């Protein structure tokens, strides 16, 4: 019996930011690093519900 390899490809990542009132500098840098890493893998990141003040950093 042969082995079955199942793979899934992630095309989008959607972090829900609705209940995040603010992000400190460390959190902002971490999130930017994650977004950069995902984009390098061809994954589109959509920040859902991000507030206008935080959106300026991205």
N, C-alpha and C positions, 0 to 999 in steps of 0.2 A: 504494500500500500504506500503510495507516494504522499509526501507532505504537501499541505496546502498553505501557501503563503498569502495572507490577507493584508492588504495595505489600504490605508485611507489617506487621502491628501487633503490637508487643511488649506482652504483658499482664503478664508476670512477669519479674523479674530475680532470679537466685539465686546470689549470690556464695558460694563455698564457703570457709568460714573455719576449717575443720578443722585446718589446719596453721599457723594464725596464733596463736602463744602470747600475744601482747599487741600492743596498738596504742598508739603514743605520742599525745600531744595533737594534733599536726599531722595524723597519719593519721586520728584520730578525727573531727576537724573536717572533713577532706576527705570521708570516708565519709558523714558526716551531710549534707554539701552535695550529694553525689551522690544520696543517698536522697531528699532534699527535691526535687531536680530531677526525679527519676523519678516521684515521687508527684504532682507538679504536672502531669505528662503523663499521669497515669492508670495508671502502671505500678506494680504491687505489688512490693515488695522483700522477699525472704525471706532472712535471713542464716542459711545452713546451717552447722551445726556450731560455732557461736560458743560460746566458753567462758563460764561463769557470771560471771566477773569483768568481762569485756568487755561482756556483755549488759546489765549495770547502766547503762551509758552510753547505751543505746539504748532 
